[in-house]
Amino acid sequence: MSTLRRNFLKLTGGTGALAVAWAAGLIASGQARAATWNKSGFEAKTLADVMKSLGATGATESKDIIITAPDIAENGAVVPVAVTSKLPGTQQISIVAEKNPFPLAATFDVSGGGDGYVSARIKMGQTSNVWAVVKADGKYYTAKKEVKITVGGCG
């Protein structure tokens, strides 16, 4: 069999498999995935607006949320942040850098009784509080930690 024919068969076979998976609903379209994206939250410019977009305006502070981040980050372009939630029934964890131009850095959905742990590297323009907003059993909880930045990352 010629190389050209073999490559053509591979391409059409792969495309056909993707079409069948999409038709069966195994692959969501880009529009379906974007429907769950919190556009107003990621476009918010203040902490209060972020909390409102998450539905967490009446959140209570909790000691069961642990934020692991450096006390002093030498490079604000890459700040490692991890959040551990010991709250039972954790459904969602969001990371917010209070003084960033767009404070909401990340939102993660935790489903099926999974562990309440997420980790991300975020950009921070200046020294600021990093907030963890956790939704557990339909209620919202928060924790915060100050991270000092020596070299800005958002500017």
Buried (B, 14 or more C-beta within 10 A) or exposed (E): EEEEEEEEEEEEEEEEEEEEEEEEEEEEEEEEEEEEEBEEBBEBEEBEBBBBBBBBEEBEEBEBBBBEBEEEBEEBBEBEBBBBBBBEEBBBBBBBBBBBEBBBBBBBEBEEEEEBBBEBEBBBBBBBBBBBBBBBEEBBBBBBBEBBBEEBBBE
